[in-house]
Amino acid sequence: MRILVVDDEEKIRNVIREYAEFEGYEIKEANDGMEAVNICKMEDFDIIIMDIMMPKLDGFSAIKEIKKINNIPVIMLSARGEEYDKLFGFEIGIDDYVVKPFSPKELMARVNAIIKRGKKSKEDDIKDGRYEFDGLIIDTLARNVYVDGEKKELTPKEYELLQYLIVNKNIALSREKILNEVWGYDFYGEDRTVDTHVKMLRNSIGKYRDKIITVRGMGYKFEE
């Protein structure tokens, strides 16, 4: 499990790192919001711990940009405890708000609770081995796909691509990452391979094709 810690105070980053690594987490650090956004364009994380007041790009602005890339859970840190800050944070999609100075043990308890909740949410998405999105149903046990009750014949790679996109729904995935995960690290393909299969897959799922969003300059994501 990976955590991105974003704070312009090295001392705070070090404290969080110490406690998080003790609990088995892998930590990546960023000094400011701009650096955090750039990191999130290249890497995936299970949760972000983000300070508000930082140079270059404040925490609120950074979270707005990151949410466009990947819907990662966020705990916001702040030296201020004003209700406005908390409400604004929740409005832009943060999961929790911690006021400095904070207890590292309490912070980690909140991290664990959010990640546990996220796991349960993913499990709840699968009912008897089925993913359901309106009239689009994916039966993972039988490897069947249904569009408004009609069974669709997908090629094995189309099915694997669709399942991978759905398992990682609302996450922007690069073409390279899709190639590695669906075709395997030993597949020496090109970006066009992904584009071609996405086009085929969109045709196969008909009116639900719009759920597969093109992320300009990057790749694709399955959006609920």
C-alpha positions as a Python dict, from the first residue, in 0.01 Angstrom:
ca = {
    (1, 'M'): (0, 0, 0),
    (2, 'R'): (137, 340, -103),
    (3, 'I'): (97, 682, 59),
    (4, 'L'): (190, 1018, -93),
    (5, 'V'): (283, 1266, 181),
    (6, 'V'): (271, 1630, 69),
    (7, 'D'): (401, 1897, 306),
    (8, 'D'): (659, 2174, 274),
    (9, 'E'): (786, 2095, 627),
    (10, 'E'): (1042, 1815, 612),
    (11, 'K'): (1006, 1749, 983),
    (12, 'I'): (638, 1663, 944),
    (13, 'R'): (705, 1443, 642),
    (14, 'N'): (971, 1255, 839),
    (15, 'V'): (736, 1191, 1133),
    (16, 'I'): (461, 1060, 905),
    (17, 'R'): (712, 845, 715),
    (18, 'E'): (842, 689, 1037),
    (19, 'Y'): (499, 587, 1161),
    (20, 'A'): (366, 482, 819),
    (21, 'E'): (667, 265, 734),
    (22, 'F'): (639, 102, 1076),
    (23, 'E'): (289, -9, 975),
    (24, 'G'): (416, -143, 642),
    (25, 'Y'): (326, 139, 405),
    (26, 'E'): (547, 255, 117),
    (27, 'I'): (596, 633, 127),
    (28, 'K'): (654, 889, -147),
    (29, 'E'): (712, 1255, -55),
    (30, 'A'): (641, 1588, -224),
    (31, 'N'): (746, 1936, -109),
    (32, 'D'): (454, 2126, -259),
    (33, 'G'): (126, 2089, -443),
    (34, 'M'): (276, 2128, -789),
    (35, 'E'): (519, 1842, -729),
    (36, 'A'): (233, 1628, -593),
    (37, 'V'): (24, 1680, -907),
    (38, 'N'): (317, 1585, -1132),
    (39, 'I'): (386, 1272, -926),
    (40, 'C'): (21, 1164, -947),
    (41, 'K'): (36, 1189, -1326),
    (42, 'M'): (300, 916, -1323),
    (43, 'E'): (223, 701, -1017),
    (44, 'D'): (-71, 548, -828),
    (45, 'F'): (-132, 577, -454),
    (46, 'D'): (-379, 428, -208),
    (47, 'I'): (-411, 754, -14),
    (48, 'I'): (-267, 1108, -6),
    (49, 'I'): (-186, 1308, 308),
    (50, 'M'): (-187, 1671, 193),
    (51, 'D'): (-104, 1995, 373),
    (52, 'I'): (-309, 2305, 279),
    (53, 'M'): (-64, 2594, 310),
    (54, 'M'): (226, 2530, 71),
    (55, 'P'): (428, 2729, -184),
    (56, 'K'): (371, 2712, -562),
    (57, 'L'): (33, 2537, -532),
    (58, 'D'): (-178, 2511, -217),
    (59, 'G'): (-331, 2184, -102),
    (60, 'F'): (-687, 2267, -211),
    (61, 'S'): (-577, 2353, -566),
    (62, 'A'): (-354, 2045, -582),
    (63, 'I'): (-639, 1816, -478),
    (64, 'K'): (-867, 1963, -745),
    (65, 'E'): (-604, 1887, -1011),
    (66, 'I'): (-528, 1539, -877),
    (67, 'K'): (-898, 1445, -869),
    (68, 'K'): (-908, 1513, -1245),
    (69, 'I'): (-639, 1247, -1287),
    (70, 'N'): (-727, 988, -1024),
    (71, 'N'): (-990, 967, -752),
    (72, 'I'): (-745, 892, -469),
    (73, 'P'): (-862, 922, -104),
    (74, 'V'): (-721, 1231, 71),
    (75, 'I'): (-653, 1333, 430),
    (76, 'M'): (-598, 1709, 455),
    (77, 'L'): (-358, 1856, 710),
    (78, 'S'): (-386, 2214, 832),
    (79, 'A'): (-255, 2439, 1107),
    (80, 'R'): (-596, 2606, 1093),
    (81, 'G'): (-912, 2447, 1221),
    (82, 'E'): (-1168, 2686, 1074),
    (83, 'E'): (-1501, 2533, 977),
    (84, 'Y'): (-1478, 2699, 634),
    (85, 'D'): (-1157, 2510, 552),
    (86, 'K'): (-1311, 2180, 656),
    (87, 'L'): (-1632, 2235, 461),
    (88, 'F'): (-1446, 2348, 150),
    (89, 'G'): (-1217, 2045, 177),
    (90, 'F'): (-1511, 1804, 193),
    (91, 'E'): (-1679, 1983, -97),
    (92, 'I'): (-1380, 1917, -324),
    (93, 'G'): (-1370, 1550, -224),
    (94, 'I'): (-1133, 1501, 70),
    (95, 'D'): (-1206, 1209, 302),
    (96, 'D'): (-1081, 1346, 634),
    (97, 'Y'): (-934, 1659, 791),
    (98, 'V'): (-663, 1666, 1060),
    (99, 'V'): (-558, 1983, 1245),
    (100, 'K'): (-191, 2043, 1331),
    (101, 'P'): (-34, 1965, 1571),
    (102, 'F'): (-162, 1610, 1539),
    (103, 'S'): (-96, 1270, 1691),
    (104, 'P'): (89, 1049, 1438),
    (105, 'K'): (-87, 745, 1586),
    (106, 'E'): (-428, 904, 1536),
    (107, 'L'): (-333, 1004, 1181),
    (108, 'M'): (-237, 645, 1098),
    (109, 'A'): (-561, 519, 1252),
    (110, 'R'): (-750, 748, 1016),
    (111, 'V'): (-538, 631, 722),
    (112, 'N'): (-612, 266, 805),
    (113, 'A'): (-985, 336, 843),
    (114, 'I'): (-1009, 509, 503),
    (115, 'I'): (-816, 236, 323),
    (116, 'K'): (-1026, -35, 491),
    (117, 'R'): (-1341, 149, 388),
    (118, 'G'): (-1211, 172, 32),
    (119, 'K'): (-1147, -202, 19),
    (120, 'K'): (-1500, -274, 139),
    (121, 'S'): (-1641, -37, -122),
    (122, 'K'): (-1455, -225, -397),
    (123, 'E'): (-1584, -557, -263),
    (124, 'D'): (-1940, -422, -258),
    (125, 'D'): (-1909, -331, -625),
    (126, 'I'): (-1888, -702, -707),
    (127, 'K'): (-2208, -896, -645),
    (128, 'D'): (-2180, -1270, -701),
    (129, 'G'): (-1893, -1211, -939),
    (130, 'R'): (-2085, -947, -1135),
    (131, 'Y'): (-2013, -583, -1207),
    (132, 'E'): (-2324, -384, -1297),
    (133, 'F'): (-2331, -38, -1452),
    (134, 'D'): (-2683, 47, -1563),
    (135, 'G'): (-2753, -210, -1836),
    (136, 'L'): (-2388, -312, -1876),
    (137, 'I'): (-2316, -632, -1682),
    (138, 'I'): (-1986, -817, -1658),
    (139, 'D'): (-2010, -1173, -1522),
    (140, 'T'): (-1654, -1244, -1408),
    (141, 'L'): (-1724, -1608, -1321),
    (142, 'A'): (-1853, -1699, -1667),
    (143, 'R'): (-1648, -1427, -1843),
    (144, 'N'): (-1963, -1300, -2012),
    (145, 'V'): (-2067, -943, -2093),
    (146, 'Y'): (-2429, -834, -2132),
    (147, 'V'): (-2563, -511, -2280),
    (148, 'D'): (-2927, -449, -2182),
    (149, 'G'): (-2976, -823, -2139),
    (150, 'E'): (-2812, -921, -2468),
    (151, 'K'): (-2496, -1132, -2443),
    (152, 'K'): (-2206, -982, -2636),
    (153, 'E'): (-1925, -1185, -2791),
    (154, 'L'): (-1599, -1019, -2694),
    (155, 'T'): (-1254, -1138, -2788),
    (156, 'P'): (-1044, -1256, -2489),
    (157, 'K'): (-836, -937, -2499),
    (158, 'E'): (-1146, -717, -2524),
    (159, 'Y'): (-1285, -887, -2215),
    (160, 'E'): (-958, -858, -2022),
    (161, 'L'): (-930, -492, -2119),
    (162, 'L'): (-1286, -418, -2008),
    (163, 'Q'): (-1240, -600, -1678),
    (164, 'Y'): (-912, -417, -1610),
    (165, 'L'): (-1072, -79, -1682),
    (166, 'I'): (-1369, -159, -1458),
    (167, 'V'): (-1162, -288, -1168),
    (168, 'N'): (-975, 44, -1187),
    (169, 'K'): (-1285, 254, -1255),
    (170, 'N'): (-1253, 633, -1229),
    (171, 'I'): (-872, 602, -1247),
    (172, 'A'): (-687, 751, -1544),
    (173, 'L'): (-465, 475, -1686),
    (174, 'S'): (-179, 537, -1924),
    (175, 'R'): (-152, 334, -2243),
    (176, 'E'): (179, 194, -2118),
    (177, 'K'): (21, 78, -1792),
    (178, 'I'): (-268, -85, -1977),
    (179, 'L'): (-22, -262, -2209),
    (180, 'N'): (179, -390, -1914),
    (181, 'E'): (-121, -508, -1713),
    (182, 'V'): (-341, -654, -1989),
    (183, 'W'): (-84, -776, -2239),
    (184, 'G'): (199, -846, -1994),
    (185, 'Y'): (545, -698, -1936),
    (186, 'D'): (692, -916, -2209),
    (187, 'F'): (458, -776, -2474),
    (188, 'Y'): (649, -549, -2709),
    (189, 'G'): (352, -365, -2846),
    (190, 'E'): (273, -6, -2925),
    (191, 'D'): (19, 245, -2804),
    (192, 'R'): (-183, 175, -3118),
    (193, 'T'): (-252, -175, -2985),
    (194, 'V'): (-440, -26, -2690),
    (195, 'D'): (-620, 231, -2907),
    (196, 'T'): (-733, -37, -3152),
    (197, 'H'): (-871, -263, -2878),
    (198, 'V'): (-1046, 27, -2704),
    (199, 'K'): (-1216, 110, -3035),
    (200, 'M'): (-1324, -254, -3074),
    (201, 'L'): (-1444, -269, -2714),
    (202, 'R'): (-1647, 49, -2750),
    (203, 'N'): (-1818, -97, -3054),
    (204, 'S'): (-1892, -417, -2861),
    (205, 'I'): (-2061, -244, -2566),
    (206, 'G'): (-2270, -16, -2786),
    (207, 'K'): (-2446, 271, -2612),
    (208, 'Y'): (-2226, 226, -2303),
    (209, 'R'): (-1917, 313, -2506),
    (210, 'D'): (-1915, 659, -2346),
    (211, 'K'): (-1822, 504, -2011),
    (212, 'I'): (-1472, 450, -2155),
    (213, 'I'): (-1328, 801, -2148),
    (214, 'T'): (-1022, 910, -2346),
    (215, 'V'): (-775, 1093, -2120),
    (216, 'R'): (-601, 1328, -2360),
    (217, 'G'): (-225, 1277, -2384),
    (218, 'M'): (-235, 983, -2145),
    (219, 'G'): (-472, 693, -2201),
    (220, 'Y'): (-820, 587, -2084),
    (221, 'K'): (-1046, 541, -1785),
    (222, 'F'): (-1379, 372, -1716),
    (223, 'E'): (-1609, 632, -1561),
    (224, 'E'): (-1926, 556, -1371),
}
